[in-house]
């Protein structure tokens, strides 16, 4: 696994002072089973905070251990618990939905009884689901207890799943059934960044105080990505301090019991397996939303003026590896149908013109227009939940096919589909 471990993190970990030494602790559950946790004692004797930390569903174990150890060096005790492994679940985001809430509740009970410290829950990605469900179960059982101080979530994913293009995403019921104070550290190079208003509104509906810190120029999972860029490597060095700062802010809130009062709907079953990434019949409203944007030269492009052509609308960003992967096949597709009434409109997500120009000058040559969605308005109107997302529009201006994720655009199947639309 070492060859998959980010080299910049290896260098970072070698450079750091020796972290807090972890010890393994075993916690008994009500059903007779046991959970093991890595405990990183705080270096400060006066620490009054404890983090119960769930690793990201896609990270390698050393990453979260080293990050937790560095936070402990800043004066916070950490209990790092891998509940995916403890429950013999596959390493996948969907496994987080299968973690029993009573296990997280038991961890909070043990930590409260053993240490008497204020407890904060920390996780990233899909780990927000078991963290919030377990916290709510603990609140139901301990309505007058003040020990649970809130949750710190890195780029949380609280939607049921990534919906098919053009459809509204559904938030999990726990998003509006928690009243814990929440501090979100959100990467802005992420499709989920644009869904923050909906997530915040749901959390606040349940009574949560919600704070958001935008992490500029980094992607989800930036702190353990093998392909991390300079900005992501730099922010990884600052992440322990950012997490401690989040806890400090939550500590300033009134120390009061937070009994769970919201009634939570039954959560939908977790989708089985990954979705089939193929160009498929569009399931939303066939009339496309407005798309009136400037291109790289400053010229305004209106999709209405393209009626009579078959149009591929592609939402992308230069920091998105799958987007970059599919672009050469898009260029080949454009060349294949040159002069036949087909065009591509590539909608870039909120990057500045010099960044995009440098990308197309040095990375991928394009032969189709690029337009700029500066504020994400087009992304929201077109209900984009993943990068890349593409829509294939017929000559009458109706959306006929769509796909999220990277595909090869010059396969015989897709060429046949476009030929049919052209005729």
ABEGO torsion letter per residue (X at the ends): XAAABBAAAAAAAAABBBBBBBBBBBBBBAAGBBBBBBBBBBABAABABBBBBBBBAABBAAAAAAAAAAAAAAGBBBBBBBAAAAAGBBBBAAAAAABBAAAAAAAAAAAAAAAGBBBBBBBBEAAAAAAAAAAAAAAAABAABAABAEBBBBGBBABABBBBBGBBBBBBAAAAABABBBBBBBBABBAAAAAAAAAAAAAAAAGBBBBBBBBBGBBBGAAABAABBAAAAAAAAAAAAAAAAAAAAAAABBBBBBBBABBBBBBBBBBBEBBBBBBBBBABBABBBBBBBBBAAGBBBBAAAABGBBBBBBBBBAABAAAAAAAAAAAAAAAAABGAGBBBBBBBBGBBAAAAAAAAAAABBBABBBBBBAAGAAAAAAGBABOBBBBBBBAAGBBABBBBEBBBAABAAAAAAAAAAAX
